[in-house]
Amino acid sequence: MQDHRHLVVPPQSGRSIRVSRGDLIRIIDPKGQQVADLWAFTTEGKLDWLSTSHTRDINEKLFPVAGQCFYSANGVPMLTLVEDGSPGPHDMLFPACNPALYERAGFADHPNCQDNMLNALAREGIDLPFCPDPVDFFQNSLPEPDGHLDVYASINPPGGYVTLRAELDLLIVVTACSVDYYPTNGGVCTEIEIEVTSRLP
Protein backbone atom coordinates (compact mmCIF):
# COMPACT_ATOMS: atom_id res chain seq x y z
CA MET A 1 0.00 0.00 0.00
CA GLN A 2 1.17 3.54 -0.77
CA ASP A 3 0.52 6.94 0.73
CA HIS A 4 0.50 9.99 -1.56
CA ARG A 5 0.95 13.60 -0.49
CA HIS A 6 0.61 16.61 -2.77
CA LEU A 7 1.86 20.13 -2.10
CA VAL A 8 1.65 23.26 -4.26
CA VAL A 9 4.38 25.91 -3.99
CA PRO A 10 2.74 29.17 -5.15
CA PRO A 11 4.68 31.53 -7.44
CA GLN A 12 7.54 33.41 -5.75
CA SER A 13 7.18 31.47 -2.49
CA GLY A 14 8.60 28.47 -0.65
CA ARG A 15 7.25 25.43 1.18
CA SER A 16 8.72 22.64 3.31
CA ILE A 17 7.78 19.00 3.58
CA ARG A 18 9.17 16.18 5.72
CA VAL A 19 10.01 12.90 4.01
CA SER A 20 11.21 9.51 5.23
CA ARG A 21 13.97 7.26 3.94
CA GLY A 22 12.74 5.50 0.80
CA ASP A 23 10.06 8.07 -0.07
CA LEU A 24 9.85 9.17 -3.70
CA ILE A 25 9.66 12.93 -4.23
CA ARG A 26 8.52 14.27 -7.59
CA ILE A 27 9.14 17.96 -8.36
CA ILE A 28 6.76 19.03 -11.15
CA ASP A 29 6.67 22.20 -13.25
CA PRO A 30 2.99 22.18 -14.34
CA LYS A 31 3.06 25.20 -16.65
CA GLY A 32 6.64 24.93 -17.92
CA GLN A 33 9.75 27.14 -17.74
CA GLN A 34 9.57 27.58 -13.96
CA VAL A 35 12.76 26.98 -11.98
CA ALA A 36 12.43 25.08 -8.68
CA ASP A 37 15.13 25.62 -6.04
CA LEU A 38 15.56 22.68 -3.66
CA TRP A 39 17.29 22.27 -0.30
CA ALA A 40 17.42 19.22 1.98
CA PHE A 41 18.24 19.00 5.70
CA THR A 42 18.62 16.08 8.09
CA THR A 43 15.95 15.74 10.76
CA GLU A 44 17.80 13.46 13.20
CA GLY A 45 21.08 13.96 15.00
CA LYS A 46 23.46 16.76 14.07
CA LEU A 47 22.15 19.17 11.44
CA ASP A 48 23.49 18.43 7.94
CA TRP A 49 22.35 19.77 4.58
CA LEU A 50 22.58 19.09 0.87
CA SER A 51 25.83 20.53 -0.49
CA THR A 52 26.03 21.33 -4.19
CA SER A 53 29.83 21.62 -4.04
CA HIS A 54 30.30 18.20 -2.39
CA THR A 55 27.81 16.71 -4.86
CA ARG A 56 29.84 18.04 -7.79
CA ASP A 57 33.06 16.82 -6.20
CA ILE A 58 31.91 13.29 -5.35
CA ASN A 59 30.11 12.70 -8.66
CA GLU A 60 32.80 14.57 -10.65
CA LYS A 61 30.01 16.14 -12.69
CA LEU A 62 28.33 19.54 -12.87
CA PHE A 63 25.00 17.82 -12.16
CA PRO A 64 24.02 14.24 -11.28
CA VAL A 65 22.46 11.90 -13.82
CA ALA A 66 19.78 9.32 -13.02
CA GLY A 67 21.15 6.84 -10.50
CA GLN A 68 23.55 9.31 -8.89
CA CYS A 69 23.14 11.00 -5.51
CA PHE A 70 23.04 14.48 -4.07
CA TYR A 71 25.40 14.53 -1.07
CA SER A 72 25.45 16.42 2.22
CA ALA A 73 28.13 18.76 3.54
CA ASN A 74 29.51 15.69 5.35
CA GLY A 75 29.56 13.61 2.16
CA VAL A 76 26.51 11.50 3.08
CA PRO A 77 24.04 10.49 0.31
CA MET A 78 20.80 12.39 0.92
CA LEU A 79 18.78 12.09 -2.29
CA THR A 80 19.10 9.94 -5.40
CA LEU A 81 18.00 11.23 -8.80
CA VAL A 82 15.71 8.38 -9.85
CA GLU A 83 14.23 9.84 -13.03
CA ASP A 84 14.73 13.02 -15.04
CA GLY A 85 11.47 13.71 -16.87
CA SER A 86 12.76 17.03 -18.16
CA PRO A 87 14.98 17.94 -21.11
CA GLY A 88 17.02 19.94 -18.58
CA PRO A 89 19.39 21.47 -18.12
CA HIS A 90 19.57 21.87 -14.36
CA ASP A 91 21.99 23.95 -12.29
CA MET A 92 24.17 23.65 -9.18
CA LEU A 93 26.44 26.67 -9.73
CA PHE A 94 24.20 29.63 -8.91
CA PRO A 95 23.14 30.75 -5.41
CA ALA A 96 19.54 31.43 -4.52
CA CYS A 97 18.23 34.81 -5.57
CA ASN A 98 18.37 37.15 -2.57
CA PRO A 99 17.48 40.73 -1.57
CA ALA A 100 20.85 42.09 -2.73
CA LEU A 101 20.37 40.68 -6.25
CA TYR A 102 17.05 42.50 -6.64
CA GLU A 103 18.39 45.71 -5.10
CA ARG A 104 21.22 45.71 -7.67
CA ALA A 105 18.55 45.36 -10.36
CA GLY A 106 16.51 48.22 -8.90
CA PHE A 107 13.79 46.13 -7.23
CA ALA A 108 13.78 46.69 -3.47
CA ASP A 109 11.66 44.42 -1.25
CA HIS A 110 11.24 41.85 -4.03
CA PRO A 111 10.25 38.25 -3.15
CA ASN A 112 13.33 36.04 -3.24
CA CYS A 113 14.28 32.40 -2.79
CA GLN A 114 16.73 32.99 0.05
CA ASP A 115 14.13 34.62 2.29
CA ASN A 116 11.47 32.12 1.20
CA MET A 117 13.74 29.22 2.15
CA LEU A 118 14.78 30.73 5.51
CA ASN A 119 11.15 31.52 6.34
CA ALA A 120 10.12 27.94 5.50
CA LEU A 121 12.85 26.68 7.86
CA ALA A 122 11.76 29.11 10.59
CA ARG A 123 8.23 27.66 10.41
CA GLU A 124 9.85 24.29 11.16
CA GLY A 125 11.70 25.74 14.16
CA ILE A 126 15.10 25.86 12.43
CA ASP A 127 17.14 29.07 12.56
CA LEU A 128 19.93 28.88 9.98
CA PRO A 129 22.47 31.73 9.95
CA PHE A 130 23.23 31.27 6.25
CA CYS A 131 21.67 29.99 3.04
CA PRO A 132 23.27 26.93 1.41
CA ASP A 133 23.39 26.99 -2.38
CA PRO A 134 20.32 25.25 -3.82
CA VAL A 135 19.77 22.65 -6.51
CA ASP A 136 18.15 24.64 -9.32
CA PHE A 137 15.93 22.22 -11.20
CA PHE A 138 14.96 23.28 -14.74
CA GLN A 139 17.37 26.27 -14.74
CA ASN A 140 19.00 26.88 -18.14
CA SER A 141 22.43 28.21 -17.21
CA LEU A 142 25.10 25.84 -18.50
CA PRO A 143 28.58 27.40 -18.61
CA GLU A 144 29.73 28.75 -21.98
CA PRO A 145 32.95 27.31 -23.51
CA ASP A 146 34.85 30.40 -22.32
CA GLY A 147 33.54 29.94 -18.76
CA HIS A 148 30.95 32.72 -19.00
CA LEU A 149 27.81 32.17 -16.91
CA ASP A 150 24.38 33.48 -17.82
CA VAL A 151 20.83 32.36 -17.15
CA TYR A 152 18.56 31.84 -20.14
CA ALA A 153 14.87 31.02 -20.31
CA SER A 154 14.11 27.54 -19.04
CA ILE A 155 13.24 25.03 -21.78
CA ASN A 156 11.32 22.77 -19.40
CA PRO A 157 7.92 21.91 -20.96
CA PRO A 158 4.60 21.95 -19.08
CA GLY A 159 4.57 18.90 -16.82
CA GLY A 160 8.35 18.43 -16.86
CA TYR A 161 9.55 16.80 -13.65
CA VAL A 162 12.30 15.08 -11.71
CA THR A 163 11.86 12.19 -9.28
CA LEU A 164 14.11 11.81 -6.24
CA ARG A 165 14.40 9.09 -3.59
CA ALA A 166 15.14 10.06 0.01
CA GLU A 167 18.14 8.18 1.40
CA LEU A 168 17.55 9.63 4.90
CA ASP A 169 14.70 11.14 6.86
CA LEU A 170 14.78 14.72 5.58
CA LEU A 171 13.19 18.12 5.66
CA ILE A 172 12.85 19.27 2.05
CA VAL A 173 12.40 22.94 1.12
CA VAL A 174 11.33 23.90 -2.41
CA THR A 175 10.89 27.42 -3.75
CA ALA A 176 9.30 28.53 -7.00
CA CYS A 177 11.99 30.93 -8.24
CA SER A 178 11.03 34.59 -7.89
CA VAL A 179 12.90 36.07 -10.89
CA ASP A 180 10.34 37.92 -13.01
CA TYR A 181 12.44 40.65 -14.69
CA TYR A 182 14.81 38.30 -16.54
CA PRO A 183 14.06 35.36 -18.88
CA THR A 184 14.92 32.73 -16.23
CA ASN A 185 11.31 31.58 -15.74
CA GLY A 186 10.11 32.41 -19.23
CA GLY A 187 9.28 35.96 -18.15
CA VAL A 188 6.55 34.98 -15.66
CA CYS A 189 6.65 33.15 -12.33
CA THR A 190 4.32 30.17 -11.86
CA GLU A 191 3.76 27.44 -9.28
CA ILE A 192 5.71 24.24 -8.59
CA GLU A 193 4.08 21.01 -7.39
CA ILE A 194 5.55 18.39 -5.07
CA GLU A 195 4.28 14.82 -4.91
CA VAL A 196 5.56 12.44 -2.22
CA THR A 197 4.91 8.71 -2.41
CA SER A 198 5.55 6.62 0.69
CA ARG A 199 5.23 2.88 1.13
CA LEU A 200 3.09 2.06 4.14
CA PRO A 201 4.05 -0.90 6.37
C-alpha positions as CSV (number, residue, x, y, z in Angstrom):
1,M,0.0,0.0,0.0
2,Q,1.2,3.5,-0.8
3,D,0.5,6.9,0.7
4,H,0.5,10.0,-1.6
5,R,0.9,13.6,-0.5
6,H,0.6,16.6,-2.8
7,L,1.9,20.1,-2.1
8,V,1.6,23.3,-4.3
9,V,4.4,25.9,-4.0
10,P,2.7,29.2,-5.1
11,P,4.7,31.5,-7.4
12,Q,7.5,33.4,-5.7
13,S,7.2,31.5,-2.5
14,G,8.6,28.5,-0.6
15,R,7.3,25.4,1.2
16,S,8.7,22.6,3.3
17,I,7.8,19.0,3.6
18,R,9.2,16.2,5.7
19,V,10.0,12.9,4.0
20,S,11.2,9.5,5.2
21,R,14.0,7.3,3.9
22,G,12.7,5.5,0.8
23,D,10.1,8.1,-0.1
24,L,9.8,9.2,-3.7
25,I,9.7,12.9,-4.2
26,R,8.5,14.3,-7.6
27,I,9.1,18.0,-8.4
28,I,6.8,19.0,-11.1
29,D,6.7,22.2,-13.2
30,P,3.0,22.2,-14.3
31,K,3.1,25.2,-16.7
32,G,6.6,24.9,-17.9
33,Q,9.7,27.1,-17.7
34,Q,9.6,27.6,-14.0
35,V,12.8,27.0,-12.0
36,A,12.4,25.1,-8.7
37,D,15.1,25.6,-6.0
38,L,15.6,22.7,-3.7
39,W,17.3,22.3,-0.3
40,A,17.4,19.2,2.0
41,F,18.2,19.0,5.7
42,T,18.6,16.1,8.1
43,T,16.0,15.7,10.8
44,E,17.8,13.5,13.2
45,G,21.1,14.0,15.0
46,K,23.5,16.8,14.1
47,L,22.2,19.2,11.4
48,D,23.5,18.4,7.9
49,W,22.3,19.8,4.6
50,L,22.6,19.1,0.9
51,S,25.8,20.5,-0.5
52,T,26.0,21.3,-4.2
53,S,29.8,21.6,-4.0
54,H,30.3,18.2,-2.4
55,T,27.8,16.7,-4.9
56,R,29.8,18.0,-7.8
57,D,33.1,16.8,-6.2
58,I,31.9,13.3,-5.4
59,N,30.1,12.7,-8.7
60,E,32.8,14.6,-10.6
61,K,30.0,16.1,-12.7
62,L,28.3,19.5,-12.9
63,F,25.0,17.8,-12.2
64,P,24.0,14.2,-11.3
65,V,22.5,11.9,-13.8
66,A,19.8,9.3,-13.0
67,G,21.2,6.8,-10.5
68,Q,23.6,9.3,-8.9
69,C,23.1,11.0,-5.5
70,F,23.0,14.5,-4.1
71,Y,25.4,14.5,-1.1
72,S,25.5,16.4,2.2
73,A,28.1,18.8,3.5
74,N,29.5,15.7,5.4
75,G,29.6,13.6,2.2
76,V,26.5,11.5,3.1
77,P,24.0,10.5,0.3
78,M,20.8,12.4,0.9
79,L,18.8,12.1,-2.3
80,T,19.1,9.9,-5.4
81,L,18.0,11.2,-8.8
82,V,15.7,8.4,-9.9
83,E,14.2,9.8,-13.0
84,D,14.7,13.0,-15.0
85,G,11.5,13.7,-16.9
86,S,12.8,17.0,-18.2
87,P,15.0,17.9,-21.1
88,G,17.0,19.9,-18.6
89,P,19.4,21.5,-18.1
90,H,19.6,21.9,-14.4
91,D,22.0,24.0,-12.3
92,M,24.2,23.6,-9.2
93,L,26.4,26.7,-9.7
94,F,24.2,29.6,-8.9
95,P,23.1,30.8,-5.4
96,A,19.5,31.4,-4.5
97,C,18.2,34.8,-5.6
98,N,18.4,37.2,-2.6
99,P,17.5,40.7,-1.6
100,A,20.8,42.1,-2.7
101,L,20.4,40.7,-6.2
102,Y,17.1,42.5,-6.6
103,E,18.4,45.7,-5.1
104,R,21.2,45.7,-7.7
105,A,18.6,45.4,-10.4
106,G,16.5,48.2,-8.9
107,F,13.8,46.1,-7.2
108,A,13.8,46.7,-3.5
109,D,11.7,44.4,-1.2
110,H,11.2,41.9,-4.0
111,P,10.3,38.2,-3.1
112,N,13.3,36.0,-3.2
113,C,14.3,32.4,-2.8
114,Q,16.7,33.0,0.1
115,D,14.1,34.6,2.3
116,N,11.5,32.1,1.2
117,M,13.7,29.2,2.2
118,L,14.8,30.7,5.5
119,N,11.2,31.5,6.3
120,A,10.1,27.9,5.5
121,L,12.8,26.7,7.9
122,A,11.8,29.1,10.6
123,R,8.2,27.7,10.4
124,E,9.9,24.3,11.2
125,G,11.7,25.7,14.2
126,I,15.1,25.9,12.4
127,D,17.1,29.1,12.6
128,L,19.9,28.9,10.0
129,P,22.5,31.7,10.0
130,F,23.2,31.3,6.3
131,C,21.7,30.0,3.0
132,P,23.3,26.9,1.4
133,D,23.4,27.0,-2.4
134,P,20.3,25.2,-3.8
135,V,19.8,22.7,-6.5
136,D,18.1,24.6,-9.3
137,F,15.9,22.2,-11.2
138,F,15.0,23.3,-14.7
139,Q,17.4,26.3,-14.7
140,N,19.0,26.9,-18.1
141,S,22.4,28.2,-17.2
142,L,25.1,25.8,-18.5
143,P,28.6,27.4,-18.6
144,E,29.7,28.7,-22.0
145,P,33.0,27.3,-23.5
146,D,34.9,30.4,-22.3
147,G,33.5,29.9,-18.8
148,H,30.9,32.7,-19.0
149,L,27.8,32.2,-16.9
150,D,24.4,33.5,-17.8
151,V,20.8,32.4,-17.1
152,Y,18.6,31.8,-20.1
153,A,14.9,31.0,-20.3
154,S,14.1,27.5,-19.0
155,I,13.2,25.0,-21.8
156,N,11.3,22.8,-19.4
157,P,7.9,21.9,-21.0
158,P,4.6,21.9,-19.1
159,G,4.6,18.9,-16.8
160,G,8.4,18.4,-16.9
161,Y,9.6,16.8,-13.6
162,V,12.3,15.1,-11.7
163,T,11.9,12.2,-9.3
164,L,14.1,11.8,-6.2
165,R,14.4,9.1,-3.6
166,A,15.1,10.1,0.0
167,E,18.1,8.2,1.4
168,L,17.6,9.6,4.9
169,D,14.7,11.1,6.9
170,L,14.8,14.7,5.6
171,L,13.2,18.1,5.7
172,I,12.9,19.3,2.1
173,V,12.4,22.9,1.1
174,V,11.3,23.9,-2.4
175,T,10.9,27.4,-3.7
176,A,9.3,28.5,-7.0
177,C,12.0,30.9,-8.2
178,S,11.0,34.6,-7.9
179,V,12.9,36.1,-10.9
180,D,10.3,37.9,-13.0
181,Y,12.4,40.6,-14.7
182,Y,14.8,38.3,-16.5
183,P,14.1,35.4,-18.9
184,T,14.9,32.7,-16.2
185,N,11.3,31.6,-15.7
186,G,10.1,32.4,-19.2
187,G,9.3,36.0,-18.1
188,V,6.6,35.0,-15.7
189,C,6.6,33.1,-12.3
190,T,4.3,30.2,-11.9
191,E,3.8,27.4,-9.3
192,I,5.7,24.2,-8.6
193,E,4.1,21.0,-7.4
194,I,5.6,18.4,-5.1
195,E,4.3,14.8,-4.9
196,V,5.6,12.4,-2.2
197,T,4.9,8.7,-2.4
198,S,5.6,6.6,0.7
199,R,5.2,2.9,1.1
200,L,3.1,2.1,4.1
201,P,4.1,-0.9,6.4
